[in-house]
Each structure stands twice: as structure tokens, then as C-alpha cells.
Amino acid sequence: MKYRFIDAVVSHDLGASPCIEVRKTFAPGDDAFSGPSGPRQVPESLLLELMAMTGGRLIFRQLDATRLPVLLKVPECRFERPVGPDVQLNARAELVGISPDADLARIAETRTEVYANGARVASARLLYVCVRLPGLELGLAGEPG
């Protein structure tokens, strides 16, 4: 099964304060609802994954699709309220900082929040290591939104 953590990119700005907003809705019959959280709640692990993918997408675009951001550390994460299936989630990430260019890797930090119906559901501060993969053509083709 091919799993998409982002349904659409709603907006992105790579200007002075880089940020991105994405949308995701988990369908009621999704495999995610067969686990310990039950059929009425999106597992917190998937909310964290949504935040990680959102921040990663921002960093990937900010670095002109030349490096692959890999989640390195989650220094802060809060889950504020449960959310169920069929609820449109909006995740917004802003780039806090990125290390200077280096041959091997760069470190980037984002702050990301997830909202449902205007109420914050989760938030996190995430660190990524951004690496070049020699011989692998990275790009934005075929991505949603």
C-alpha cells in the first residue's frame, strides 16, 4: 500500500520567513483506525508523522530539492486534543533555522502545528539532518499539491 501523509499543499512561501501549509484527511476505513487508538481517533504517531512530513516538505523546497531531509530529533511535541476520521487537518510548518551549506549534511529546524476546524490539535519542534544522495535524482515532480 502506498500511504500519503499529505493530500495537498495549500500554500508555501520561501521568502524571508519560509513556511508551508498542507492538508490531510484520514478516511474512516483507513488502516490507521484498526490499532490501539480505535476507530474514532487518529493515532498520535500519525499526527507526529504529518508534522514531520510537513516540515520535511518545507525544507526540501527551501533547499531546492537538492537534499533529503530526514527526521533527526523531536525536542518538543504536544498533543492537545484527539481528532477523528473524516476531519480535515491543516498542518503548518515554519523554518526556524538551517545550518550553513556543508558537503556532507546540513541541520534544519522547524516548528509545526496541526489544526482541525480552527483548533490546534498538536504542535512540535523538529530537527532534521539534510543529506545529499549521490546518484539519486531528487525532485518535486509527482508530489501532491
C-alpha positions in Angstrom: 0.0 0.0 0.0 1.3 3.5 -0.9 0.5 5.8 2.0 0.3 9.6 1.5 0.7 11.8 4.6 -0.1 14.9 2.7 -3.2 15.2 0.5 -2.4 18.7 -0.9 -0.1 21.6 -0.4 -2.3 24.6 0.4 0.4 27.3 0.4 4.1 27.8 0.6 6.3 30.8 0.9 10.1 30.5 0.6 10.7 34.2 1.3 12.1 35.8 4.4 10.1 33.6 6.8 9.7 30.2 4.9 6.5 28.4 5.7 4.2 25.8 4.2 0.6 24.7 4.9 -0.7 21.3 3.9 -4.0 19.4 4.1 -4.7 15.8 5.2 -7.9 13.9 5.9 -7.7 10.3 7.3 -10.5 8.2 5.8 -12.7 6.3 8.3 -11.8 2.9 6.7 -8.0 3.7 6.9 -5.8 1.0 8.4 -4.7 3.7 11.0 -8.0 3.2 12.8 -7.5 -0.5 13.4 -4.8 0.0 16.1 -5.0 0.6 19.8 -6.4 4.2 19.4 -9.5 2.6 17.9 -11.8 3.7 15.1 -12.6 7.2 16.5 -9.1 8.7 16.9 -6.2 9.4 14.6 -3.2 7.9 16.4 -0.8 10.5 17.8 2.1 8.8 16.0 0.3 9.7 12.7 -0.1 13.3 13.8 3.6 13.4 14.5 4.3 11.9 11.1 2.1 14.5 9.5 4.1 17.2 11.2 7.4 15.6 10.2 6.3 15.3 6.6 5.1 18.9 6.5 8.4 20.2 7.9 10.4 17.9 5.6 8.5 19.2 2.6 9.3 22.8 3.5 13.0 22.1 4.0 13.1 20.1 0.7 11.7 23.0 -1.1 13.9 25.5 0.7 17.0 23.6 -0.3 15.9 23.5 -4.0 15.2 19.7 -3.8 19.0 19.0 -3.6 19.0 17.3 -0.2 16.8 14.8 1.5 15.6 15.9 5.0 15.5 13.0 7.5 13.9 13.5 10.9 16.7 13.5 13.4 15.1 14.5 16.7 11.8 15.7 18.3 12.9 18.0 21.1 9.3 19.2 21.8 5.9 17.7 20.9 2.4 18.3 22.4 -0.9 16.6 21.6 -3.7 18.8 22.8 -6.9 17.1 21.7 -8.0 14.0 19.9 -9.2 14.1 16.3 -11.2 11.5 14.5 -11.5 10.3 10.9 -13.0 12.3 8.1 -11.8 15.6 9.7 -9.8 17.9 7.5 -6.4 18.6 9.2 -4.3 21.6 8.2 -0.6 21.4 9.2 1.6 24.5 9.1 5.4 24.4 9.4 7.8 27.3 9.6 11.5 27.1 9.2 13.3 28.2 12.4 16.8 27.8 11.0 19.2 25.9 8.8 22.9 25.4 9.2 25.3 26.7 6.6 26.0 24.7 3.5 28.3 21.7 4.0 29.4 18.9 1.8 28.0 16.1 3.9 24.9 17.3 5.8 23.0 20.3 7.0 20.8 20.6 10.1 17.4 22.2 9.9 14.7 23.0 12.5 11.0 23.6 12.0 8.0 24.5 14.2 4.9 22.7 13.1 1.3 22.8 14.2 -1.8 20.8 13.2 -5.3 22.3 13.3 -8.8 20.8 12.9 -11.7 23.1 12.5 -9.5 26.0 13.6 -8.5 24.4 16.9 -4.9 23.3 17.5 -4.6 19.5 17.8 -0.8 19.1 18.0 2.5 21.0 17.8 6.2 20.1 17.6 9.7 21.4 17.2 11.5 19.1 14.9 15.2 18.7 13.8 16.3 17.2 10.5 19.6 16.2 9.0 19.6 17.0 5.3 21.8 14.8 3.2 22.8 14.6 -0.4 22.3 11.2 -2.0 24.8 10.8 -4.8 23.4 9.1 -7.9 19.8 9.7 -6.8 17.8 12.4 -8.7 15.7 14.2 -6.1 12.9 16.5 -7.3 9.4 17.8 -6.8 7.7 16.0 -9.8 4.7 13.9 -8.9 4.2 15.3 -5.5 0.6 16.2 -4.4 -0.4 19.9 -4.4 
